[in-house]
């Protein structure tokens, strides 16, 4: 019975997204929600955005179809995502049309997060130190911690939305990984919501993959980030070492790109809020990869993060304690190699080169 529900939710969202995206494209052009090319963007012609509205409408439509099949607890969690997501989509849609100030967008994101955390009580509840006892988190810690997580992930997805199909594809991979994890844990709420979200994304991606016919805009990027952050809370409410790392790995591409952007701007002594062209996709393009190849490479990296998340969730704690630092080291070296921090400043790679030279001299 549940399998039929999951399949129906996915197919319903997929079909609605396929039907709604062309209509939303016409609507975006009609209201003037278009994206003009500039020195930071890779597209060369005016493109309609507001595509996130199609993802959102598909999500709502499929949700309304399956809501009778959910019990009161499941419905409460789902409504939290839906109402908070509605606030996010409204903020994003207004930005797609009128280009809101960063402060106003942040205020809207915080308001949506507060709805999920305070009104619907979806938050990280307790933490478990490795090899130690579980400790219940007070609300003065759990509430701001969860709000920061939701706002951070929401913006991380928005930051990687720089190429055709990039944010949508990475979000689809993250949603698939979360779906697999939810199936392994038997979390019906997360399974249903992931199935709906995945169908909505894939239906839109048909029109958004290179060469894109429509951009998702902030309405889509913010909604996807918000949805993924909320789903990760529903799936991993206990903050153990592994359950804390798993959602970080699931969202590894957008979160690491955001972290590297902050470090890069600190090193270059530029304001954190000032945009640049040194994100992961920019670096791969500068390395000579085509638009489509760059997107597919990042899909591969996101998939690798997803596999690591699934594997780490199943291994012994000591294996995770060994694997996590190695993953972080590999991530840092890879970032240095493609010039995310700087084209000239590569301390870790230079250190390994000196170490190799020294070892050769010792021989």
Secondary structure, DSSP 8 states (H G I E B T S, - for coil): -HHHHHHHHHHHHHHHHHHHHHHHHHHHHHHT-EE---TT----S-EE--THHHHHHHHHHHHHHHGGGS-HHHHHHHHHHHHHHHHHHHHHHHHHHH---HHHHHHHHHHHHHIIIIIS--S--EEE-TTS-EEE--HHHHHHHHHHHHHHHHHHHHHTTTSTTHHHHHHHHHHHHHHHHHHHHT-HHHHHHHHHHHHHHHHHHHHHSSS-SS--HHHHHHHHHHHHHHHHHHH--EE-HHHHHHHHHHTHHHHHHHHHHHHHHHHTT--TTS--S-SHHHHHHHTT--HHHHHHHHHHHHHHHHHHHHHHTTS-HHHHHHHHHHHHHHHHHHHHHHTSS-SS--HHHHHHHHHHHHHHHH-
